[in-house]
Amino acid sequence: MATENVTLVVDAKGLACPMPVFKAKKGLQSVQIGEVVEVLSTDPGSVADFKAFANSTGHELLLSEQDGTVYRFLLRRAK
């Protein structure tokens, strides 16, 4: 488990693509540059979605892990 200071937790469990990424984007817009948003999802496709999202937006994907059926992502706002 990462020890980053999380500013905001976005609970996107139970939502299908593209909603976890959409909710993460809104969450990132609500925090300051350099702050970290934690996203929780149950959509298996979100693993690839968050990698692509980070690559296309420039936000840093600090963590991508799975605990049972829940996927956890830490994203640092870059801009």
PyMOL commands that set and color helices and strands:
alter all, ss='L'
color gray80, all
select helices_A, chain A and resi 19-29+46-57
alter helices_A, ss='H'
color red, helices_A
select strands_A, chain A and resi 6-12+36-41+60-67+70-76
alter strands_A, ss='S'
color yellow, strands_A
deselect
rebuild
show_as cartoon
